[in-house]
Amino acid sequence: MIRRFPLFYILSTQLAVVLFLSLNGYCQTTYTISGRVTDAQTGVPIPFAGVAIKGKSAGVTTNFEGFYALKTTQMGDSLMVSSMNYRTRIKAIRKDSINQVIDFQLLSSEIKLQEVKIYAGENPAYNILRKVIKNKPAHNPNRLTAYEYESYNKIEVDVDNLSERFKKRRSIRKITEAVDKFEKIAGEDGRPVIPIYLSESLSNYYFREDPRKKKEQILKTKISGIAVTDGSLISQLIGSSFQQYNFYQNWLSIVEKDFHSPIADGWKNTYEYYLIDTTLVGGYWCYQIDYEPKREQDLAFNGSIWIDTLTHALVQVDASVGKRANINFIERIKIQQEYEQIGDSTWMPVKSRVLIDVAELTDSTAGMLVKFYTSNRNVTVNRPRPPKFYDYPLELSEDYRDYPEGYWDKARHEPLTTGEQTAYRLIDSVKHVPVVRTYMEVLNMAVNGYKRIPKLNIDAGPFLYLYSNNIIEGHRIRLGGKTNPDFSRKWVLSGHAAYGTLDQKWKYNVSVDYIFSRKPWTIGGISHSYDLERIGLSSEAIGNNVLFGAMTRWGAYRRGYFEGVSSAYLKRELFRGFTQTVGIRHRSFEPMYAFAYRTAPGMGDRSPTKSNYQNSELFFETRWGKDEVFIYNDNERLTLGTQRWPLVIFRYQLGMKNLMNSDFNYHRLSLNVKQNFRIGILGRSYYNLTLGYIPSTLPYPMLYTPLGNESFFYVDNAFNLMNYFEFVSDRYVQLRYEHNFEGLLFNRIPAIKRLKWRFLANAKVLYGSVRPANLNLLATTDALGRPVLGFSTLAKAPYVEVGYAIDNIFKVLRVDAVHRITYRQNPGITPFAVKFSFWFNI
């Protein structure tokens, strides 16, 4: 028999049970606490931070955007947040609210790991790290046959650390007045920052392993900045190609420095590790291992890594570099990454955030924050495209600035934060302040050497050549300029005019270039010039060292000559990394010193002589850089160098007698190979090897004269203890080698390591000779009866100079001690010298 109870009895029984359980702690209220954790100084979110109720076991970690949501029945008095390299913060909890929002702003801290206990036996983190290293090849995305994805990149630059002294400047007051209503605060305890640049880009990124090739197609860009236009150069630099941080590689390049990965081969030599906990991250149980460099001055990180307990792959990375590291002008670098498993075993970073905190140079200046954010999605793997598809590693769409209203609201992987929306409005307000435009124009002149004249669409300069003084020209005044893209994106006109008050001669240069195509890069042009030059110090020999070139226009102008040059050329990139140049050139030589050569050297002293000559030539240059990357700056193509392979340049000049009154038939050949590469923890090396051969009989001004340096400054591409025009060769081998130990040595000396000095060693060697036929060509006197100045040649021994340098003295000074090893008996030479050079080093 089934007994039936009345409904009220059933309900009353259930109510009694519930009451009983509640009174005995079995039914508790669930509280929800949520919020966001951000950096108090920069406003950027802090992912992977631990959030817990003080004194209780309940806790969570923030996601990549810094948000957290904690649901618990273990209510306490306060909520505590902690994160590596930040000060722990505690806030009170309201017990009368079931749902509440508590945001945190954390202050950065240089405090090292505390309360770490080391017990007998091996560090328990080591066994985990060995498995991580063993499985790196399986997890590294570069192991895939190919992959591609859509990438969204965002960059923001802010001015911060606005001291009261800095704010009181008249020019700065005008800016702060314009931004007062937009003042952006990083957090309730944060400092005000003024955004000056914000950019967004959407691109497709492609990778192929065999042969290893990379490509990025930048589809759209949006750029807003003070005194910055949405030019093609910037649009190429804000893509995914320059925001690649792969911790599976041994070294990561950041601000042109190499940092050792915490999971690099040889990890034990650089880092200390501490196994903290096992925690659930994004559905994966992970080991949390904190790490810090053994030496604070090393280029290494401190932070935390989260490692999947099953596959031993990276799931999250939090890596920071403090101001004690051997880098300049930077208070802090912070990199955060979140990974997702792609395919069977590969883990790929899908979100990355980088913060670079640039310190103020003096108390009266401001600092700067540079923030990068990258999000990757729609990943496709193991579908390689044809190798030719990757021929151009960086492509900017023709319509990269054209997009409909509301495009970015849909294209962004995440919406803009309130601060970023404010940044766009603030930048538009500040960039119209007149003093800002003036400051930016002055800065642009200092960096580029040119002053833009908008009404004429030309850039005037370079200003380093504006004035000089020497014994031939006296006071030399030079004015020059070139057209910019506002004038034409096809035609490039440039030139200069100079006048000497002593020789009372006009010198000039006029050139016209035409860009036939940007892809493939095809450009041609013609030029004509007439100017004063020096033997061994031609513009071709000096290269891109504008400062050294300007200095050679001063003082005693030994072996000066007037040279007229007319030329035409065509350059084309035939396929990726392979560029061919062909052209024709005519030169005239008019010496301003005692010079003559024999026109019939077989007659000896009875031979007729000449002082002037003309030569015409066809020239060919082949340039090959297997993985060389180029970017386009307005109407110029700039190289970013090669990544793993040397750059090879072969030149051939064919002189043709009687062509345009030329006096000689000749051949000139040269081969140049250069490369820089990492040698593990020992630092970075650079070499430049040149081989040359001139199998023809020519006057010595047409032979090879190595670049000497008689100044007090150290010049990288010169022999720094060789005098101007000390040697001449018609066959030669030249090697320049330099190794930068970075902080490897000085970082280990207690009294010196805080100075952040860097040690370098270098050597320069030259083998060469001159054939007897070219020696016999030199006459004894010129047409005026003056003794002809001769030249010296190398004997069997090579010219050698070696040096060592301390770089980064006061962050801008490099001091080189250079020893001349051979040919120390030559007159007027300096066997040892200390030379200086200045530049801003990171």
Order of alpha helices (4+ residues) and beta strands (2+ residues): alpha-beta-beta-beta-beta-beta-beta-beta-beta-alpha-beta-alpha-alpha-beta-beta-beta-alpha-beta-beta-beta-beta-beta-beta-beta-beta-beta-beta-alpha-alpha-alpha-beta-beta-beta-beta-beta-beta-beta-alpha-alpha-beta-beta-beta-beta-beta-beta-beta-beta-beta-beta-beta-beta-alpha-beta-beta-beta
